[in-house]
């Protein structure tokens, strides 16, 4: 089991490194993949979608996260400079956009690998799937939660843009809702 987990972690790090999700920006504010790099002044502004909120949702605000919050709620993270969570609600659903700014790209890549290792690998090998939007790839993770005594699928999307890692999560069994939030970030 440890050998399999080790292989999965190695594969995840290699996949992230070669996926095109991680790149360095240039002077025209676009990275090598064509995805705009993020002005990294304030991540709380990044998690507020403004007029891009998916239909039926309302922005309730954002809250700052500490490095300890990130370590406790997501995965081991080093060199966190700033983190914020945007909170969105519809009549039946809650969604969150988390943006974590690291001091360097290597720390962001390491966090992604650590975060990926927190997911239980499903028997059908459908735990992770690469998806494309906004000119880059991201990882969609599938897990299950017990809701009303039954197993319900939950989808999370995560990716990095330069030194910022995004995580989209919510309480819907519809993967398109999380994808709509991921697209709405513009990154």
N, CA, C and O of each residue as an XYZ file, in Angstrom:
748
protein
N       0.831     -1.200      0.000
C       0.000      0.000      0.000
C       0.874      1.262      0.000
O       0.597      2.216     -0.727
N       1.949      1.255      0.837
C       2.831      2.415      0.889
C       3.529      2.625     -0.454
O       3.752      3.755     -0.886
N       3.866      1.514     -1.099
C       4.540      1.604     -2.392
C       3.610      2.241     -3.428
O       4.038      3.076     -4.225
N       2.329      1.840     -3.409
C       1.351      2.406     -4.345
C       1.146      3.891     -4.084
O       1.081      4.685     -5.022
N       1.044      4.269     -2.815
C       0.859      5.679     -2.474
C       2.070      6.486     -2.918
O       1.929      7.600     -3.424
N       3.277      5.916     -2.724
C       4.488      6.594     -3.164
C       4.513      6.802     -4.667
O       4.903      7.866     -5.147
N       4.095      5.785     -5.411
C       4.032      5.909     -6.865
C       3.015      6.956     -7.293
O       3.249      7.715     -8.233
N       1.893      6.990     -6.599
C       0.865      7.988     -6.920
C       1.407      9.390     -6.667
O       1.194     10.295     -7.474
N       2.111      9.575     -5.545
C       2.672     10.894     -5.232
C       3.712     11.313     -6.272
O       3.735     12.467     -6.700
N       4.568     10.379     -6.674
C       5.578     10.696     -7.695
C       4.891     11.075     -8.994
O       5.270     12.053     -9.637
N       3.879     10.304     -9.386
C       3.135     10.595    -10.615
C       2.481     11.970    -10.525
O       2.498     12.734    -11.490
N       1.901     12.285     -9.361
C       1.228     13.579     -9.202
C       2.206     14.733     -9.369
O       1.900     15.715    -10.046
N       3.373     14.622     -8.759
C       4.362     15.692     -8.867
C       4.824     15.852    -10.312
O       4.945     16.969    -10.814
N       5.083     14.718    -10.977
C       5.496     14.791    -12.381
C       4.396     15.375    -13.251
O       4.659     16.201    -14.125
N       3.169     14.945    -13.011
C       2.039     15.433    -13.796
C       1.868     16.936    -13.630
O       1.632     17.653    -14.602
N       1.987     17.402    -12.409
C       1.855     18.829    -12.154
C       2.991     19.592    -12.839
O       2.767     20.642    -13.443
N       4.185     19.067    -12.743
C       5.333     19.742    -13.321
C       5.271     19.858    -14.832
O       5.749     20.839    -15.402
N       4.681     18.857    -15.487
C       4.631     18.858    -16.947
C       3.288     19.300    -17.511
O       3.137     19.372    -18.731
N       2.324     19.595    -16.673
C       0.956     19.820    -17.144
C       0.734     21.160    -17.821
O      -0.245     21.328    -18.547
N       1.616     22.108    -17.600
C       1.378     23.434    -18.167
C       0.583     24.312    -17.215
O       0.313     25.474    -17.521
N       0.208     23.772    -16.069
C      -0.504     24.571    -15.079
C       0.437     25.528    -14.366
O       0.020     26.561    -13.842
N       1.704     25.170    -14.356
C       2.659     25.959    -13.621
C       3.595     26.622    -14.619
O       4.207     25.958    -15.455
N       3.694     27.914    -14.519
C       4.529     28.639    -15.458
C       4.932     29.958    -14.841
O       4.412     30.367    -13.803
N       5.837     30.595    -15.478
C       6.287     31.900    -15.023
C       5.686     32.971    -15.917
O       5.674     32.831    -17.140
N       5.190     34.035    -15.312
C       4.626     35.132    -16.087
C       5.718     35.927    -16.774
O       6.901     35.774    -16.469
N       5.303     36.794    -17.724
C       6.257     37.674    -18.376
C       5.726     39.091    -18.331
O       4.726     39.359    -17.665
N       6.370     39.986    -19.021
C       6.027     41.394    -18.889
C       4.642     41.760    -19.382
O       4.100     42.776    -18.948
N       4.040     40.973    -20.274
C       2.709     41.337    -20.744
C       1.606     40.711    -19.894
O       0.447     40.657    -20.304
N       1.988     40.229    -18.683
C       1.042     39.674    -17.730
C       0.389     38.391    -18.220
O      -0.698     38.041    -17.761
N       1.025     37.695    -19.132
C       0.562     36.382    -19.563
C       1.690     35.391    -19.377
O       2.849     35.684    -19.667
N       1.334     34.207    -18.888
C       2.327     33.159    -18.729
C       2.539     32.435    -20.040
O       1.928     32.771    -21.055
N       3.400     31.447    -20.013
C       3.730     30.707    -21.224
C       2.552     29.930    -21.766
O       2.545     29.594    -22.950
N       1.542     29.626    -20.942
C       0.382     28.895    -21.433
C      -0.674     29.830    -22.006
O      -1.691     29.368    -22.524
N      -0.449     31.131    -21.922
C      -1.435     32.086    -22.401
C      -2.404     32.507    -21.313
O      -3.184     33.438    -21.513
N      -2.374     31.841    -20.163
C      -3.254     32.191    -19.055
C      -2.671     33.407    -18.355
O      -1.482     33.411    -18.037
N      -3.467     34.438    -18.103
C      -2.922     35.617    -17.444
C      -2.430     35.282    -16.045
O      -3.067     34.531    -15.308
N      -1.278     35.857    -15.694
C      -0.802     35.693    -14.334
C      -1.599     36.633    -13.439
O      -2.241     37.572    -13.910
N      -1.546     36.368    -12.185
C      -2.400     37.071    -11.235
C      -1.647     38.224    -10.599
O      -0.516     38.055    -10.145
N      -2.266     39.392    -10.564
C      -1.666     40.446     -9.758
C      -1.765     39.991     -8.302
O      -2.867     39.840     -7.775
N      -0.642     39.776     -7.660
C      -0.628     39.111     -6.366
C      -0.625     40.076     -5.181
O       0.006     39.804     -4.160
N      -1.310     41.173     -5.311
C      -1.351     42.133     -4.218
C      -2.255     41.676     -3.075
O      -1.902     41.839     -1.907
N      -3.417     41.105     -3.399
C      -4.390     40.788     -2.363
C      -5.274     39.628     -2.822
O      -6.098     39.804     -3.720
N      -5.117     38.451     -2.223
C      -5.905     37.302     -2.670
C      -7.381     37.411     -2.318
O      -8.205     36.714     -2.911
N      -7.731     38.264     -1.371
C      -9.158     38.419     -1.054
C      -9.916     39.030     -2.233
O     -11.117     38.807     -2.378
N      -9.226     39.795     -3.072
C      -9.858     40.336     -4.273
C     -10.057     39.245     -5.326
O     -11.007     39.306     -6.107
N      -9.172     38.251     -5.353
C      -9.249     37.176     -6.333
C     -10.466     36.289     -6.084
O     -11.085     35.812     -7.035
N     -10.818     36.062     -4.817
C     -11.918     35.144     -4.501
C     -13.289     35.805     -4.626
O     -14.311     35.124     -4.540
N     -13.323     37.117     -4.828
C     -14.580     37.838     -5.058
C     -14.779     37.945     -6.566
O     -14.041     38.663     -7.240
N     -15.770     37.236     -7.097
C     -15.937     37.126     -8.544
C     -16.628     38.317     -9.196
O     -16.689     38.388    -10.423
N     -17.138     39.231     -8.425
C     -17.818     40.387     -9.019
C     -19.020     39.970     -9.842
O     -19.903     39.278     -9.335
N     -19.071     40.383    -11.119
C     -20.208     40.071    -11.992
C     -20.134     38.679    -12.616
O     -21.015     38.306    -13.391
N     -19.104     37.912    -12.292
C     -18.911     36.594    -12.903
C     -19.500     35.450    -12.081
O     -19.263     34.284    -12.395
N     -20.253     35.760    -11.046
C     -20.808     34.714    -10.169
C     -21.740     33.813    -10.973
O     -22.604     34.307    -11.698
N     -21.572     32.484    -10.852
C     -22.493     31.572    -11.535
C     -23.949     31.831    -11.138
O     -24.247     32.224    -10.010
N     -24.826     31.604    -12.081
C     -26.252     31.874    -11.915
C     -26.825     31.181    -10.680
O     -26.545     30.011    -10.418
N     -27.629     31.928     -9.931
C     -28.308     31.377     -8.765
C     -27.528     31.500     -7.478
O     -28.048     31.160     -6.415
N     -26.286     31.977     -7.538
C     -25.454     32.097     -6.341
C     -25.291     33.560     -5.951
O     -25.370     34.461     -6.786
N     -25.065     33.767     -4.668
C     -24.843     35.089     -4.110
C     -23.508     35.072     -3.361
O     -23.196     34.116     -2.651
N     -22.735     36.129     -3.527
C     -21.464     36.264     -2.816
C     -21.747     36.771     -1.411
O     -22.331     37.842     -1.248
N     -21.341     36.017     -0.393
C     -21.574     36.414      0.989
C     -20.390     37.146      1.604
O     -20.533     37.799      2.638
N     -19.228     37.042      0.979
C     -18.037     37.710      1.498
C     -16.851     36.775      1.480
O     -16.913     35.665      0.953
N     -15.770     37.250      2.066
C     -14.562     36.428      2.128
C     -14.000     36.483      3.537
O     -14.316     37.371      4.329
N     -13.160     35.507      3.820
C     -12.476     35.505      5.111
C     -11.029     35.134      4.875
O     -10.714     34.326      4.002
N     -10.160     35.727      5.656
C      -8.736     35.425      5.583
C      -8.478     34.081      6.238
O      -9.119     33.721      7.226
N      -7.532     33.348      5.676
C      -7.105     32.079      6.250
C      -5.648     32.222      6.673
O      -4.855     32.867      5.988
N      -5.309     31.629      7.786
C      -3.924     31.628      8.243
C      -3.201     30.426      7.642
O      -3.828     29.533      7.072
N      -1.917     30.413      7.772
C      -1.127     29.260      7.347
C      -1.568     28.012      8.106
O      -1.620     26.923      7.534
N      -1.884     28.165      9.392
C      -2.375     27.033     10.191
C      -3.709     26.515      9.654
O      -3.933     25.305      9.623
N      -4.609     27.429      9.227
C      -5.884     27.012      8.629
C      -5.637     26.160      7.390
O      -6.255     25.110      7.216
N      -4.736     26.617      6.537
C      -4.431     25.897      5.292
C      -3.882     24.510      5.615
O      -4.299     23.520      5.013
N      -2.952     24.436      6.560
C      -2.376     23.154      6.956
C      -3.429     22.218      7.541
O      -3.418     21.020      7.256
N      -4.319     22.742      8.336
C      -5.337     21.919      9.004
C      -6.450     21.503      8.043
O      -6.878     20.349      8.060
N      -6.921     22.422      7.211
C      -8.102     22.159      6.388
C      -7.798     21.547      5.024
O      -8.674     20.927      4.423
N      -6.576     21.708      4.527
C      -6.289     21.261      3.154
C      -5.100     20.308      3.095
O      -5.280     19.123      2.816
N      -3.908     20.793      3.347
C      -2.713     19.951      3.284
C      -1.538     20.729      3.848
O      -1.621     21.932      4.097
N      -0.444     20.011      4.043
C       0.776     20.650      4.514
C       1.190     21.730      3.526
O       1.297     21.485      2.324
N       1.418     22.922      4.050
C       1.783     24.063      3.202
C       2.910     24.821      3.860
O       2.859     25.128      5.051
N       3.934     25.120      3.073
C       5.049     25.923      3.565
C       5.123     27.211      2.760
O       4.757     27.250      1.585
N       5.596     28.248      3.404
C       5.811     29.539      2.750
C       4.522     30.194      2.261
O       4.503     30.822      1.203
N       3.443     30.046      3.036
C       2.181     30.712      2.705
C       2.305     32.178      3.087
O       2.597     32.509      4.236
N       2.080     33.056      2.108
C       2.124     34.491      2.372
C       0.756     35.034      2.737
O       0.625     35.924      3.578
N      -0.266     34.480      2.088
C      -1.626     34.992      2.281
C      -2.598     33.954      1.743
O      -2.288     33.249      0.782
N      -3.774     33.857      2.357
C      -4.811     32.947      1.871
C      -6.168     33.548      2.194
O      -6.343     34.234      3.201
N      -7.127     33.272      1.314
C      -8.471     33.807      1.498
C      -9.490     32.828      0.935
O      -9.196     32.058      0.020
N     -10.693     32.871      1.495
C     -11.786     32.009      1.060
C     -12.993     32.873      0.720
O     -13.489     33.617      1.566
N     -13.465     32.773     -0.521
C     -14.690     33.444     -0.926
C     -15.859     32.509     -0.693
O     -15.778     31.321     -1.005
N     -16.946     33.035     -0.148
C     -18.091     32.213      0.254
C     -19.295     32.582     -0.612
O     -19.672     33.749     -0.715
N     -19.893     31.554     -1.236
C     -21.029     31.725     -2.147
C     -22.146     30.795     -1.728
O     -21.900     29.678     -1.274
N     -23.400     31.266     -1.884
C     -24.554     30.476     -1.458
C     -25.686     30.626     -2.456
O     -25.938     31.708     -2.986
N     -26.365     29.507     -2.700
C     -27.643     29.531     -3.412
C     -28.673     29.006     -2.423
O     -28.360     28.829     -1.245
N     -29.886     28.757     -2.876
C     -30.904     28.283     -1.941
C     -30.553     26.916     -1.353
O     -30.926     26.626     -0.216
N     -29.845     26.071     -2.105
C     -29.554     24.723     -1.627
C     -28.065     24.372     -1.608
O     -27.703     23.284     -1.160
N     -27.206     25.254     -2.075
C     -25.789     24.920     -2.230
C     -24.882     25.994     -1.640
O     -25.210     27.180     -1.622
N     -23.733     25.535     -1.161
C     -22.672     26.426     -0.691
C     -21.430     26.115     -1.505
O     -21.104     24.950     -1.728
N     -20.738     27.153     -1.949
C     -19.486     26.975     -2.686
C     -18.434     27.915     -2.145
O     -18.735     28.992     -1.631
N     -17.183     27.480     -2.273
C     -16.057     28.227     -1.731
C     -14.945     28.288     -2.771
O     -14.634     27.294     -3.426
N     -14.359     29.455     -2.909
C     -13.164     29.637     -3.733
C     -12.040     29.982     -2.768
O     -12.101     30.986     -2.059
N     -11.026     29.147     -2.751
C      -9.886     29.370     -1.880
C      -8.702     29.753     -2.754
O      -8.414     29.077     -3.742
N      -8.020     30.823     -2.403
C      -6.800     31.245     -3.093
C      -5.701     31.334     -2.049
O      -5.850     31.997     -1.022
N      -4.587     30.649     -2.329
C      -3.462     30.611     -1.403
C      -2.227     31.121     -2.138
O      -1.810     30.541     -3.140
N      -1.649     32.200     -1.639
C      -0.444     32.767     -2.259
C       0.787     32.279     -1.504
O       0.882     32.407     -0.284
N       1.726     31.717     -2.264
C       2.974     31.199     -1.705
C       4.115     32.139     -2.058
O       3.993     32.971     -2.957
N       5.217     32.000     -1.349
C       6.368     32.861     -1.607
C       7.075     32.509     -2.907
O       7.785     33.341     -3.471
N       6.885     31.270     -3.393
C       7.537     30.857     -4.625
C       6.740     29.732     -5.298
O       5.866     29.121     -4.684
N       7.056     29.478     -6.548
C       6.350     28.467     -7.340
C       6.581     27.072     -6.772
O       5.665     26.250     -6.771
N       7.778     26.795     -6.294
C       8.088     25.470     -5.746
C       7.188     25.143     -4.558
O       6.735     24.006     -4.420
N       6.928     26.114     -3.711
C       6.041     25.894     -2.559
C       4.614     25.624     -3.023
O       3.921     24.789     -2.441
N       4.168     26.321     -4.064
C       2.826     26.081     -4.619
C       2.740     24.668     -5.192
O       1.749     23.970     -4.975
N       3.772     24.244     -5.922
C       3.788     22.899     -6.502
C       3.787     21.838     -5.411
O       3.085     20.833     -5.521
N       4.560     22.053     -4.375
C       4.632     21.119     -3.257
C       3.279     20.999     -2.565
O       2.847     19.902     -2.212
N       2.615     22.136     -2.376
C       1.292     22.115     -1.756
C       0.314     21.296     -2.595
O      -0.435     20.486     -2.049
N       0.309     21.495     -3.921
C      -0.596     20.742     -4.803
C      -0.358     19.241     -4.623
O      -1.314     18.476     -4.498
N       0.903     18.815     -4.609
C       1.211     17.391     -4.428
C       0.727     16.898     -3.060
O       0.163     15.809     -2.957
N       0.947     17.692     -2.020
C       0.484     17.320     -0.681
C      -1.034     17.246     -0.624
O      -1.595     16.327     -0.026
N      -1.699     18.219     -1.250
C      -3.163     18.245     -1.248
C      -3.717     17.022     -1.983
O      -4.669     16.390     -1.526
N      -3.125     16.706     -3.097
C      -3.581     15.555     -3.878
C      -3.451     14.262     -3.075
O      -4.279     13.361     -3.208
N      -2.432     14.172     -2.257
C      -2.218     12.955     -1.471
C      -3.236     12.786     -0.347
O      -3.305     11.717      0.260
N      -4.032     13.826     -0.056
C      -5.037     13.713      1.006
C      -6.307     13.007      0.551
O      -7.146     12.649      1.378
N      -6.457     12.803     -0.760
C      -7.662     12.176     -1.277
C      -7.546     10.661     -1.241
O      -6.495     10.095     -1.542
N      -8.637     10.019     -0.871
C      -8.705      8.556     -0.896
C      -8.797      8.131     -2.362
O      -9.640      8.621     -3.113
N      -7.914      7.213     -2.751
C      -7.935      6.719     -4.124
C      -9.111      5.756     -4.273
O      -9.195      4.756     -3.560
N     -10.008      6.057     -5.191
C     -11.195      5.237     -5.395
C     -10.860      3.986     -6.197
O      -9.937      3.988     -7.012
N     -11.607      2.933     -5.962
C     -11.366      1.648     -6.629
C     -11.444      1.743     -8.140
O     -10.723      1.030     -8.839
N     -12.296      2.600     -8.654
C     -12.490      2.692    -10.106
C     -11.498      3.649    -10.776
O     -11.634      3.961    -11.959
N     -10.494      4.116    -10.008
C      -9.470      5.027    -10.536
C     -10.040      6.330    -11.071
O      -9.439      6.939    -11.956
N     -11.165      6.767    -10.566
C     -11.770      8.022    -11.008
C     -11.555      9.149    -10.007
O     -12.260     10.158    -10.040
N     -10.600      8.981     -9.132
C     -10.358     10.005     -8.122
C      -9.970     11.325     -8.763
O     -10.492     12.375     -8.386
N      -9.053     11.285     -9.736
C      -8.564     12.513    -10.358
C      -8.801     12.488    -11.863
O      -8.653     11.462    -12.527
N      -9.171     13.643    -12.366
C      -9.345     13.807    -13.805
C      -8.829     15.196    -14.169
O      -9.092     16.170    -13.464
N      -8.100     15.276    -15.261
C      -7.651     16.585    -15.742
C      -8.771     17.215    -16.556
O      -9.394     16.554    -17.387
N      -9.022     18.487    -16.314
C     -10.028     19.241    -17.067
C      -9.369     20.504    -17.593
O      -8.416     21.010    -17.000
N      -9.878     21.009    -18.701
C      -9.338     22.235    -19.292
C     -10.377     23.341    -19.249
O     -11.558     23.116    -19.514
N      -9.922     24.531    -18.914
C     -10.741     25.742    -18.965
C      -9.806     26.932    -18.877
O      -8.693     26.809    -18.366
N     -10.232     28.059    -19.358
C      -9.463     29.308    -19.301
C      -8.030     29.154    -19.812
O      -7.126     29.847    -19.346
N      -7.824     28.251    -20.762
C      -6.510     28.109    -21.371
C      -5.505     27.287    -20.588
O      -4.310     27.356    -20.878
N      -5.942     26.513    -19.607
C      -5.016     25.685    -18.823
C      -5.734     24.432    -18.332
O      -6.944     24.282    -18.499
N      -4.967     23.544    -17.729
C      -5.531     22.341    -17.121
C      -5.611     22.513    -15.618
O      -4.841     23.257    -15.010
N      -6.567     21.801    -15.037
C      -6.706     21.736    -13.588
C      -7.071     20.299    -13.240
O      -7.388     19.498    -14.119
N      -7.022     19.991    -11.983
C      -7.405     18.665    -11.515
C      -8.794     18.735    -10.902
O      -9.097     19.607    -10.088
N      -9.634     17.782    -11.321
C     -10.935     17.599    -10.664
C     -10.806     16.357     -9.801
O     -10.447     15.288    -10.295
N     -11.094     16.492     -8.522
C     -11.014     15.370     -7.587
C     -12.421     14.946     -7.192
O     -13.270     15.779     -6.876
N     -12.651     13.657     -7.214
C     -13.939     13.080     -6.824
C     -13.777     12.388     -5.483
O     -12.860     11.590     -5.288
N     -14.666     12.697     -4.572
C     -14.717     11.999     -3.290
C     -16.196     11.803     -2.957
O     -17.073     12.279     -3.679
N     -16.455     11.112     -1.878
C     -17.840     10.849     -1.485
C     -18.064     11.302     -0.056
O     -17.205     11.138      0.811
N     -19.247     11.880      0.173
C     -19.680     12.280      1.506
C     -20.965     11.543      1.830
O     -21.729     11.193      0.930
N     -21.204     11.308      3.093
C     -22.454     10.685      3.503
C     -23.475     11.790      3.743
O     -23.288     12.656      4.598
N     -24.563     11.743      2.969
C     -25.628     12.732      3.070
C     -26.945     11.972      3.200
O     -27.323     11.225      2.299
N     -27.635     12.160      4.307
C     -28.898     11.466      4.516
C     -28.732      9.943      4.515
O     -29.624      9.214      4.080
N     -27.584      9.472      5.006
C     -27.329      8.043      5.075
C     -26.874      7.415      3.763
O     -26.663      6.203      3.708
N     -26.719      8.206      2.711
C     -26.285      7.697      1.409
C     -24.992      8.376      0.985
O     -24.693      9.494      1.406
N     -24.231      7.684      0.146
C     -22.992      8.235     -0.386
C     -23.312      9.188     -1.540
O     -23.988      8.807     -2.496
N     -22.828     10.415     -1.448
C     -23.059     11.425     -2.488
C     -21.713     11.907     -3.009
O     -20.819     12.220     -2.222
N     -21.557     11.969     -4.345
C     -20.286     12.444     -4.893
C     -20.087     13.934     -4.631
O     -21.041     14.713     -4.620
N     -18.831     14.310     -4.420
C     -18.448     15.708     -4.266
C     -17.222     15.948     -5.141
O     -16.322     15.111     -5.219
N     -17.203     17.101     -5.795
C     -16.139     17.423     -6.734
C     -15.394     18.663     -6.277
O     -16.001     19.653     -5.869
N     -14.075     18.597     -6.351
C     -13.228     19.747     -6.060
C     -12.341     19.976     -7.272
O     -11.929     19.031     -7.945
N     -12.056     21.227     -7.538
C     -11.163     21.612     -8.631
C      -9.995     22.352     -8.007
O     -10.178     23.178     -7.112
N      -8.793     22.054     -8.482
C      -7.633     22.792     -7.980
C      -6.554     22.876     -9.040
O      -6.399     21.988     -9.879
N      -5.808     23.981     -8.975
C      -4.736     24.249     -9.929
C      -3.885     25.383     -9.380
O      -4.250     26.038     -8.403
N      -2.751     25.602    -10.023
C      -1.927     26.740     -9.627
C      -1.721     27.650    -10.822
O      -1.732     27.216    -11.974
N      -1.535     28.907    -10.519
C      -1.200     29.932    -11.489
C      -0.056     30.707    -10.849
O      -0.257     31.519     -9.946
N       1.142     30.435    -11.340
C       2.331     31.050    -10.782
C       2.441     30.651     -9.307
O       2.604     29.466     -9.017
N       2.359     31.587     -8.378
C       2.519     31.292     -6.943
C       1.189     31.150     -6.222
O       1.165     31.011     -4.999
N       0.098     31.182     -6.943
C      -1.228     31.112     -6.319
C      -1.873     29.773     -6.638
O      -1.905     29.347     -7.793
N      -2.385     29.117     -5.609
C      -3.139     27.870     -5.774
C      -4.607     28.190     -5.551
O      -4.969     28.885     -4.601
N      -5.451     27.670     -6.441
C      -6.897     27.805     -6.328
C      -7.498     26.463     -5.944
O      -7.065     25.419     -6.432
N      -8.492     26.490     -5.071
C      -9.292     25.306     -4.751
C     -10.753     25.749     -4.814
O     -11.138     26.745     -4.202
N     -11.556     24.997     -5.561
C     -12.999     25.243     -5.638
C     -13.677     24.034     -5.019
O     -13.422     22.902     -5.429
N     -14.533     24.262     -4.040
C     -15.233     23.156     -3.398
C     -16.637     23.580     -3.010
O     -16.908     24.761     -2.793
N     -17.533     22.590     -2.925
C     -18.903     22.870     -2.547
C     -19.644     21.599     -2.205
O     -19.062     20.516     -2.144
N     -20.936     21.746     -1.982
C     -21.737     20.607     -1.542
C     -22.730     20.143     -2.608
O     -23.877     19.825     -2.292
N     -22.300     20.105     -3.845
C     -23.158     19.645     -4.928
C     -22.624     18.341     -5.506
O     -21.417     18.097     -5.521
N     -23.555     17.500     -5.986
C     -23.151     16.283     -6.681
C     -23.056     16.518     -8.188
O     -22.852     15.579     -8.957
N     -23.205     17.777     -8.602
C     -23.114     18.149    -10.019
C     -21.741     18.771    -10.280
O     -21.460     19.863     -9.786
N     -20.876     18.089    -11.054
C     -19.531     18.622    -11.268
C     -19.496     19.919    -12.070
O     -18.501     20.643    -12.019
N     -20.552     20.226    -12.804
C     -20.535     21.439    -13.623
C     -20.612     22.714    -12.785
O     -20.149     23.768    -13.223
N     -21.188     22.632    -11.591
C     -21.276     23.832    -10.748
C     -19.879     24.270    -10.312
O     -19.537     25.448    -10.421
N     -19.087     23.347     -9.829
C     -17.710     23.675     -9.438
C     -16.899     24.155    -10.621
O     -16.094     25.078    -10.494
N     -17.108     23.529    -11.783
C     -16.400     23.951    -12.991
C     -16.809     25.372    -13.373
O     -15.963     26.159    -13.797
N     -18.078     25.711    -13.230
C     -18.536     27.075    -13.504
C     -17.822     28.088    -12.594
O     -17.436     29.167    -13.044
N     -17.651     27.736    -11.324
C     -16.913     28.617    -10.410
C     -15.451     28.717    -10.820
O     -14.870     29.801    -10.794
N     -14.852     27.581    -11.200
C     -13.450     27.593    -11.623
C     -13.277     28.500    -12.843
O     -12.344     29.302    -12.889
N     -14.162     28.380    -13.820
C     -14.080     29.221    -15.007
C     -14.270     30.689    -14.652
O     -13.614     31.559    -15.224
N     -15.165     30.963    -13.712
C     -15.492     32.346    -13.354
C     -14.310     33.084    -12.721
O     -14.289     34.315    -12.711
N     -13.331     32.352    -12.195
C     -12.162     33.030    -11.622
C     -11.378     33.765    -12.696
O     -10.710     34.758    -12.408
N     -11.453     33.281    -13.945
C     -10.683     33.869    -15.028
C      -9.249     33.386    -15.076
O      -8.490     33.776    -15.963
N      -8.865     32.528    -14.116
C      -7.498     32.015    -14.041
C      -7.502     30.514    -14.086
O      -6.440     29.893    -14.034
